[in-house]
Amino acid sequence: MFKVTFIGAGSTIFAKNTLGDLLIDPTLKDYEIALYDIDENRLDESYRMLKAIQKKYGSQAKIIKYKDRKASLRSADFIINAIQVGGYEPSTVIDFEIPKKYGLRQTIGDTLGIGGIFRALRTIPVLEEMAKEIHEVCPNALFLNYTNPMAMLTGYLIEHLKINAIGLCHSVQVCVKHLFETLDMADDLEDVQWKIAGINHQAWLLEVKDKNGKDLYPKIKQRSLNDAYNKDWDLVRHDMMHRFGYYITESSEHLAEYLPWYIKKDYPNLIEHYKIPLDEYPRRCVVQIKDWETQRELLVNVDELEHERSEEYAAPIIKAMIFDESIVIHGNVMNNNYIPNLPKEACVEVPCLINKDGVFPSFGEELPFVLAAINQTNIAVQVLTMEAAKNRNRELVYQAAYMDPHTASELSMDDIKAMCDDLFHAHSDYISGY
């Protein structure tokens, strides 16, 4: 018997994707799914949704909801983490509205930039509490982190909290498929071979070849520039590919705010030209909250529920380790020379072999110099934020914000410091000790 604990189980759609993948697998027999969330109503909705999937597919899993996090973690073999500290209100609203007063605009604000920094600072104390419980009641569990900012939190879990963790994101596995479909190259997907490495949300498609080993990049770039491509979509990604040579795993609305070149108040034409959706994440949150009333009827208030296997890595990892089946996924891990020209303090996204013995990252190649240089600008922010959180050091938070590519391209250092102070004050319910 094995046990999977889902922390943040009130994320019902995500729980469906990850845990539903387990429940529809007939080869998985005797196991427990432990659900925990601070919101008991959302926890109950996810429980009912999973029970409906279980009934539809006849799963033998034991599904239990817990009011106590430590009890949910006890004897866990796998932990899936999907928490969001502070939620849309108040925290996401604060992360967008205070920077906006200083003239700093964002799109998503969950991975880097001022939004990513403060999301990490309010999440890390919760992870520290969780880590104490893990070391006590399930020290050998594999922690599957899905919470953003991915690199900062996964790096902190591994480096500072000594948790057996891997960070998981879905951008790598859908990267090539999405690119080919948007360029009307779906026929080339058969037996396509690709190589990706870098950091989370800024990993690079280093090679992409057909089944005969022919380089497909010339065709990709040609089609990107002609009428085969819909010029209304993902323009930042394509512009970066033409300027620096390689396609990036994450979408343009994310990518634009990790760089100093695209969101600039003195160049409003760039926002229009590249169709950059400012304030995109708050808009999504509002829509998701509104749509949940309808989704609840479809997902929760039903007797049986169908589920199609998702593209998330959690279930394949769990199954590989239970049955000793070797698979390769892309995960976020500390850089033990996996990318030699990125610092050892970085959390990198590289291929990882998974089997019953655990997670075995690999790669071992240097990135082209300019790609490593772009990654380094993001890594500086990530490492400084992790150090700031470890030491509860406000000066290091300022330094992380000073170093952020987008923030530094828009604001003076005095304004950056004042903005951070305003954010500390506004987030005081979640961030203390600085």
CORBEL-V866739 format. One record per helix or strand. SS is the DSSP state (hx for helix, st for strand). FROM is the first residue (numbers start at 1). TO is the last residue. If there is no record, write none. Layout:
ss->{SS SS}
from->{FROM FROM}
to->{TO TO}
This chain:
ss->{st hx st hx st hx st hx hx st hx st hx hx st st st hx hx st hx hx hx hx st st st hx hx hx hx}
from->{2 12 31 40 62 69 78 87 113 142 150 165 171 186 193 202 215 217 235 247 252 268 280 314 327 347 358 369 394 405 413}
to->{7 23 36 57 66 73 81 101 137 145 159 167 182 189 199 209 215 225 244 248 258 273 299 323 334 355 361 391 403 410 426}
